[in-house]
Amino acid sequence: METNTLPLEKELEPIFTKQLPSFPDNIKDLFVKIAPFLAIISVVFGVLGAGLGTLLSPFAWFAGNFSYGIGMIFLIVMVVLQALAIPSLFNLKKDGWRYMYYAQFISAIYNLCMGNWFSGLIGAFIGFWILFQIREKYS
């Protein structure tokens, strides 16, 4: 991955690192240790969801749920990004953090596009706060 800043990274960074309270170092270390395992769990459930979704997709189409296909595309992209992040998260590489940032960013976009304003904003807030708090641990 390139070393350029990510979309909205410069705008979000001061909010989540300077304006909000910082996590204690032991909490940051805990998040860094469990991040690859949480990514693995997320990938497993994402693959299961995509598989089940593929199985049920004809029924969603007949029911007139056209946003279903859009949701599946977003799910697949997020699962791929999280899967790509896993090796780098174990090795504390910046690419792992970047992949998780992109996955969180896409999740926020999906939630806003689908009208999940409240839960989407809360999820994005928590996700970005954690990501920016642990960013310094990845090189």
N, C-alpha and C positions, 0 to 999 in steps of 0.2 A: 504494500500500500504506500501511497505517497505521504510525504510529511506535511503537506499543506493542511490548513485548518479545515475542519469539517463544516457542513452547513449549520449556521447559527451558533457554532462553537464559541466564537468571540463574544457574541451577545449573551449566551447562557452562562458562560464561565464566571463572570463577576457575581451573578445572582446566586449561583450555587456554591461559590467558594468564599465570597466576601460578605454578602448580605445575609446569608443564612448561617446558623451556627455550624461550626466544624465538628465532625465526629472525633471522638478520642482515638488515639492511635491504635489501641487494642480493638476497637470496633472496625476501623479501617482494615486492619490485618485480618480480622475475622471474615469480612466481606471478600477480601482478596483470596483467602483460602477456600471459601465455599463457592466463589463465582464459577469456576469451571464445572463443578458438580451441579449447580443450579442450571447452567447452560445445557448440560447433558440431559437433565430431567426435562427441561423445556423442549429440547429437540425430540426426545422420545415421545412426549405427549403431543407435540406438533405433528410428528410423522403419523402417530395413531389418529389424530384428528383429521389430517389430510387424507389418510387412507379410508377412514369411516366416511368422511365427507365425499370422497370420490364414489364410494359405494352408494351413498344416498343422493348424489347430485341429480339423477333423473327425477326424483320425487320433488326436490326443491324447484326444479325447472317447471314441472307441471303445476306446482302450487303457485307459480308466479313470483317466486322469490329470486329476482334477477341480481340482487346485490350479493347473493350467495357466491357467485363466480368471482366477484371482486374480492370478497373475503378470503376465498381459497388462494387467490393469487398473492394477496398480502401475507397470508399464513406461510405459504411456501417460501416467499422471499425472506421472511423473518427466520424461519427454520434454517435455511441455507446460511444466512449470516451468522446465526448462533453456532451452527456446526463448524463454520470456518473459524470462529473465535476460540473454540475449545483448546486446541494445541497451544495457541499463543497465551491464553489465560493461565494454563499450567506453567508455562515458561516465563510468565510476567513480562510478556512483550507488548509493546504499545499497539500492535496490530489487533490483538485480542480486544483491547479496550475500544478501538475504533470500530470493529465489527459489532460490538455490543451497543455502541453509540448509534450506529446506523440502524440496528434492529429496534432500538428504543424510539428513534426518530420516525421510522416507518410505522411502528405501532401507534405513535401519537397521531400521525397523519391519517391512518386508517380509522382510528376512533373518532377523530373530528369529521372525517368524510361521511362516516356512517351515523353521525348524530349522537354519538355517545359522549356528549360534551362533559358532563360532570365526572363520570368514572374515567374517561380518557384524560382529562386534565389532572386529576388526582394521580392516576397511574404514571403519567408523564412526569409530573412534579417529583414523585418519589423516585422513579427510575433515574431521572437525570441528576437528582440530588446525590444518590448513591454513586452513580458513575463519576460525577465530578469530584466527589470526596475521595475516591480511590484512584483517580487518574495518576496522581504523583507516584504511585507504587509500580507503575508499568514504564519500562524504558524501551 
